[in-house]
Amino acid sequence: MPKPTLVVLTGAGMSAESGIKTFRDAGGLWEGHDVMQVASPEGFAQNPELVLEFYNQRRRQLAEVEPNACHLFLAEIEDHFNVQIITQNVDNLHERAGSTHVLHLHGELTKAESIGNPNYIKDIGYEDLSIGHNCPDGYQLRPHIVWFGEQVPKMEPAIELSTKADYFVVIGTSLQVYPAASLTQYAPQNAAKLLIDPKAHEMYASGGFKKVGSTAVEGISALKKFLNL
């Protein structure tokens, strides 16, 4: 008998408890930089050195943190569910926790892509990226991140996954970032739905979501009960 499909949409609150800062908590500033300076094509065109160094710092920070209990829990329950994680986060904490099906909507911090050929994607791990680091065609490499104003290429597969959910769980996202937030609308009407976030009760989520106002780690007990584990 096939395992029921559990689709989990995770956001910045998922990784915050591992020590990764979120720019929304700092009024739209990341390490003192306006988000458009460091997370937009215009910002990269204006000051590529600043942007590359900003992501180098994010990568160094990522190397120092660990998956938290909620990351680990989602990996552990693959024995019981076909767990499909759709994450807005660019870190690799889900993978490091052991999750085997992770779709990154907004790119991955440990990868780089060519500015002349976005299909050229290279694993760089936690290494720094600098001016002069080029792809084989001679184009500069940039972070493999979906910046503000860019298309979200993984949106279609994410929608497809959402439509197959028997259980649809949202963890650690305020559902303010589009198009990711619209995924809640694609969950089947008869799917069991849960939203875990400190501001859950203030948030809108279409289609009968049960809301739990807690952090990701605090919400594990509610998640266990929801999944009958």
N, C-alpha and C positions, 0 to 999 in steps of 0.2 A: 504494500500500500504506500503510495507516495506521501512524503512529508508535506504538511501544510506550508504554504508560502508566507513568510513573514517579511514584509518590506519595511525597512527602517530608514527614515529621512533624518539625518543628523546635521546639526549646525554648530556654530562657534561655542555654544554652551557645553557641548559634548567634550570639547578639548580644553575648555577653561579650567576644569578641575585637574588637568594634568599640568597646568601652569602656563598654558599658551594664552597670551593676551588677545583680546578682541578689540578691534578698532571702535566698535560701536559703544563700548564701555568708556571710551576716552573722548567722547564727543566728536567722533569722526577723525580723530588723529591717531596715527600709528607712529609711535616713537617720536612724536613732535612734528610729524609731516602730515600735511593735508593728504587725504587719501587719493585725490586726483593727481598729486605729484608723483606718487609711487605705484599707483595701480590703474594707470590709463595709458593708452597708446600715445596720447599727447605728452604725458609726463615723461615717457621713455624717450620720445623724440627730442624733448627739450633738454633732458639731463640723464642720459643713459647710465652714467657712472653712479649717480645717486640711486637710481632704481636697482641696478645690479647689487650695489652694496646693501641696500635695504633688504633684499631677499637673501643675500649672503648671511645677514644677521638673523633672519628668520630661520634659515637652515641650521645655523650654529645653535640656536635656541632649541630647535626640534631635536638635535642630537643629544641634548641634555635632559630631556623629559621622557617620561614613561607613560604607556597606556594606563588609564585608570580602571577602577573596578567595573565601570559600565562598559567600556571597550571589551574587557575580558569576558564579561557576562554574555555579550552578544556573540562572541566567538564560541563560548562553551555550548550555547544552545543550538548550534548547528547539528548536534546529535538528534535533536527533536524537530527542528524546522528547517525548511529551505530558506535560509536567511539571506536576503538580498539587501545590502546596504547602499543607499544613495546618500552621498555626503556632499555638503557644501564646503567642507573643510579641505584644505590643500595639504594637510599633514598626512603622515603615513601610520598614525596610531592604530587605526582599525586593523591594518595589515600586520603590524607588529604584535597586536594582541592575538592574532591567529584567524581573523575573519578571512574567508576565501573568496567571497563575492562582494567586491567593493567598487562602486561606480563613482568616480570623482567628477562632479558637475563643473567645478571651477578650476580644474587643473591639479597639478601635483608639484609640490615644492622641490622634490628630489629629482625632477626632470627638467630638461631644457629643450627648447625648440628653435629652429632656424627662423630668422625674420624674413627670409626669402622663400622658405618652403615649410609651411606649418605642419606638413606631413612628416618632416624629419624631427623625430623626438628621441632624445638621448637620456639615459639614466646617468645622473651625476652624483647621486647619493647626497652626502653632506658637503661636497666640495664647493669652494667659491667659484663664482662666474665673473669674469672680467672682460673689459674691452679687449678684443683680439682673440677671444675664444670663439672660433668659427666652426661651422659645419664643413663637410668635405667640399661643398660647392663654393666655399669662401664667404658665406653669409654669417654675420654675427649671430651668436646664440643669445636667446632671451629666456627668462623664466617661462616654464610651461604652465602659465596661469591665465585664466580667462579674466581679462581686465574689464573695468567699467566701460561700457560702450561697445564691447565685442560680443559676437554671437556665442551662445552656449551650445557647442557641438554635440554634447552628450544628452541634450534634452529629450530627443526622440526616444532613445533607448530607455531613459528614465521614465518617460510616460508609459512605454510598453510594459515595463516592470510593474509600475503602479497599478495598472489595470488587472494584473494577475494576483493581487494580494488577497489572501484569506484574512491576514491580520496586517494592519497598516499603523505603524507607530512613528510619531514625530518626537525627537528628543533634542532639546537644547537649541532650538531656533525660534526666533520671534515671528517667523512667517511674514517678514517684511521685505525679503530679498526676492525679487522676481527675475526670471520665471520660475525659480525653484519652488516658491511658495504655492504656485498653482498646482503642484503635483497632488496635493490633498484632494483636489477635485476629480482626479482620475481614479481614485480608489473605488472599487465596486461598492454599490449601495449596501450590499449585505455583508461587507467585510467588517470585522471588529476593529475599532479605531481608538487610538489612545494618543494623547498629547501630553508630554512631560516637559515643563519649562517653569522657571520661577514666576513668570508672568502669565502662565497659561490661562488663568481665569479672566484676564483682560483681553485675550487674543481671540481673533475670529478664525475659526476653522470650519469649513463647510462640511456637511454630511455626517452629523452625529458623532463627533469625537467626545470621548470621555476625557476630562481635563484634570491633570494632577499638577499642582503648583509646587514643584520641587526641582532641585538640580538633578543632573543625570545620575549621579551616584546615589543621592537620596531616593531617587525614583525607582531603584532596582526592585525593592519589595513590591511596589505597586505594579511593576512590569511582570514580576513573577506571578502575582495574583491574576493579572489580566490574561496571561498565557496558560494559567492553570498548571504551573510548575511548582 
